[in-house]
Amino acid sequence: MDYNIFPPPLHLKDLVQCFWTLESDPQGTTPKKYFLMADSFPEIIFQYNEGFPAYSAQSARIRFQHSISDKFAVGKKVGFFGVRLFPHAVTLLIKNMPANEVVNHVFDFTDLFRQEGSDLADQVYGAVGTSERIARVSAYLLRKASDQKRDPVKYFVDQVIQQKGSVDISAMHGESGLSVKQFERRFKAITGFPPKYFARLTRFQAVKDSYALGRFASMTSLAYAGNYYDQSHFNREFKEFSGVQPLQYFKRIDQENIKFNEVDRGIASPGNQRRFDGYLPCGWFV
């Protein structure tokens, strides 16, 4: 399959991690199954061709951050245009809706945003090329988020992400000046999850990125690199968030892989096509 990633416009870098496209290669073989993993980042997905037959009635949808794993059949011909958002985007796009009320849900984009959502979906499907799609969605997101205030607790959410989950939550409570209950309530409203759970989920995602960027002699070295207590702790947590054992996922330990967040670090060439190995930040194809 052909897989491309694109950095967001500068004025959306605080809201959008990246845009991406994934399409079937006429000369290649399309995978038959997709395994969805837990993910702390919501995504807006526009599906064309067959994509995932299970979501044929929700071709334009928003998949909120989730703590569950699942498995989907893949159509014979795949076409996706996606927008990967940072966790706090939910509270900016859906006014007065805390993220913890929509976590683990998928909503039809037009049902959620009514006529404006339907209009945007039509614009995306009718656009000529990826650049026009990015421009259309960017303009929409900017309008939705421009008049919304950021909760100061977002600073601590950003810290968890930047530190790959290895943070002292108690110290964050103290630094915030809020009571434990106030801090946790506002943190959940932004991320969908309690602080400690969000940190665990962030660490899980960081381990996958560490695997993609480095070479590890064993699963044990990968576990310790992710600050897990030991191999069994790593195995349990990975199975909880992915639905599979680590060795089933890390089946090609010496492969070279590129993840979405490499665009920000200048490692990937934005928009450049590369060989697709089946791995996405929120799951994998087999």
N, C-alpha and C positions, 0 to 999 in steps of 0.2 A: 504494500500500500504506500501511497505518497503522503508524506507527513511534513507539514511546515509550521513554524512558529514565527510570530511577529510581535515585536515590542509595542506597547501602547504609546499613543502620543504623550508628550511630556506632561500636559495638563491632566492626564488621567493616570499617571504612574502611582498615585496613592490609592487608586481604586481598582485598577486592572493590572493583574500580573502579566498577562499576555493574551494575544489572540492566536488561534490555531486552526489549521485545516487538516482533514484526513480524508483521503479518497482512495477508492479501489484503483489498483494498477491494472489496466487491461491486459498487460503481459504477465501479470503475477497471479498468485493464488490468494484469495481472501480467506482469513481465518474463520472458523466456524463458531467459536465461543469467545465471550468476553467476560472476564472476572472483574467485578467492581470491588474496590477496597474502600475502607473508611477514609474520609478526606475532610480536612478542616477548611477547605476552600470551596465556595459555591461556584457553579458554572452555569452560564447561559448557553444552550446548545440548539443549533438549528440543523435539523436532520433532513437530508434529501436523498434521493435514490431509496434503497431499502433500509440501510442503516441497521437499527435494531427493530425487528418486527414488533416486539413487545411495546414499542413506543410509537407505532405508526399513527396513533390517534393524537399524539402529543409531539408533533414534528418540531415545533418551536416550544422549548420548555426551559425551566430553570431548576437545576438540581441543587438543592441546598446542601450545606455541610452535613455530613452524616457519619455515624459511628458503626454502620452495618456493612456487611459484605453481601454480594449477590452474584448471580451468573445469568448471562443473557445469550440467546442465540443471535448470530450475526447473519444479515441478509447476504445474498449473492453479490450485491453491488452496494458499496458503502460511500456515503458522502456526508461530511460533517463540517460545520463552521462553528467554532466555539469561542467563548469569552471566559477566561479564568479570572475570577474576582478575588480580592482579598476578603477575609472574613467580615470585616466591618461594613462591607458594601450592602449587606442585607438591610441594616437599619437605615441606610441612606436612600436606598431604592424604594423601600416599602415603609412609608411614613407610619410611625407609631406601632411598628411591628417588631418586637424583640426577636432576635434570631432563634432563641430557644423554643419559640412557638412554631417554628417551621422546620427545625432540624429533622433530618431523616425523611424529608418529603420531596416529592417532585411535582411541580405544578405546570400546567399548560400556560405558556407565556401570555396568550391572549385572554385566558380566564383570569389571570392574576392582574394584568394591566389593562384589561378591557379594550376599548377601541384603539388606544394608542399602542397597545401591544400588538394588536392585529395589524395596524398600519406598519409598524416596524418590521414584523415578520414578512409582510408583502414586499417591503423595500429590500430586505435582505435577500429574499428569493428572486426578486427581479433585478438585483444588482448585476452589473457587468464586471466580474472579477472580484478578487479578494480585497483590493484596495478600496473599492467603493463600498463593500460590505463593512469594512472597518470604519470608514468615514461615517456611514449611516448610524452604526451602533454607537460609535464614540459621541456623536452629537446627541443622541438620545440619552446616554448615560450622564453626560455633562449637564443636561437640562434637569434630569431627575435628582442629581446629587448636589447641584450648586447651591440650593437654598437650605440645605440640611446642616445642622451643627454636629460636629464630631464630639463624642463623649471623651473627656480627658483620659478615661480609663483605657482608651485605645493605645495610649503610650505603652502601657504594660502588656497589652496584646502584642504589639510590635516587638517588645523585648523578648517575649517567649519565642516568637518566630525567628528573630535574629540569633538568639542563643540556642536554637534547635531543641527547645524543650528543657534544657539544663539550667533551670532557674530556681531561685529560692522564693516560693510563693509567699511564705510568711513575711519575708523582707519586703515584698511588694505590697502586702497589706499595710505594713507600717509606713512605707513611703507614700502611699496614696492618701493617707490621712483619713481614710474611711474605716468604718467598722468592718469586721470580717463579713457579716451578712450583706452589707451595702456593696462591698467590693465584689463579692461573688455574684450578687444579683446583676450588677451592671456589666461585669465580665461576661456572664452568660447571655445577656441581652445582645452583646456584640458578637460573640463567637458561637453561641448556641450551646456551649459546654461549660461546666465548672472549671476554674483555673487549673487544678491538678490534672483533670482529665484532658483538657486541651493541651497541656504540656506533654502528656504521654503520647497523644495523637501526633503532635508536632515532632516529637522525637522519632516516632515510627516513620514518618515521612522523611525525616532527615537521614535516617539510616538507608533508605532506598536511594537517596541522592548520593550518599557516601559510597555506596556500592557502585553507582554509575560513574563516579569520578575517580575512584581509586581501585587498586588491586589488593585483595586481601588473601592471605595464605590459608585462612580457614574461617568458618562461621564464627568461631570463638573470637578471633581478632576483630571481626566486623561487629560483634556484640559489644566488646569492650570499647571499640571506637565510638559507639553510640551511647556510652555511659550506662549500659545495663549491668546489673549485679553479676550475672554469670550467663552461661549459655542457656540454661533452662528458663531463666527469667526472660531472656530474649525470645526464645521459642514460643513461650506462652503468650507474650504480648503480641508478637507478630501474627500468630494464629488468631488471636482475638480480633485484630483489626483487618486481617486479610482473608481469613477463612481457609488458609492453606499453611502448611509448614514452610519455614524459610527455604529449605533446600528445594522445594517444589517451585518456588518463585525465583530464587537465585540459581537457576539451572545452568547459566553460562557465566561462571564467575570471572572469566577473563575477557568478557566482551567489552567493547567500548560503547558508551551510551551517552546521550545528551538529554538533559531534562529542561523543562520550561524555564526554571530560574537561572539557567546559564545565560540567557539573553541579557539579563541585567548585569551579569559579571563580564560580559564581552567575550565569553568563551564560544558561544554559538553565533553564527552569522544570521541575523534576523531575516526570515523569509526564505532562506536557502533550503532547498530540498536535500534530504539525506536519506540514507537507507533506513527504513523503519524496522525496528527489531521487535515490535509488539508491545513495548512498554509505554504506558502513559502515567502521569502523576497519580491518577485516581484508579488505575487498574491495568490489566494486561490482556492481550489477545493470545489465544492458542488455537 
